[in-house]
């Protein structure tokens, strides 16, 4: 994110899901050349990854902080 040079607008959606709702393991649409890796890990581990710098993406950090501040994951 670069304030002043980027005009994109992002919308974040927060919702519960259950394992039985998953339709496949990820991957994206091949003809659109999408390469999506689904990574699930414990919430505490994700927060630790922010502290160590393993997670650097501001959008991901914002969502993790939102979940922490609103006690969404315990």
Secondary structure, DSSP 8 states (H G I E B T S, - for coil): --TTT-------------GGG--S--B--GGGT--B------HHHHHHHHHHTS---HHHHHHHHHHHHTTS--
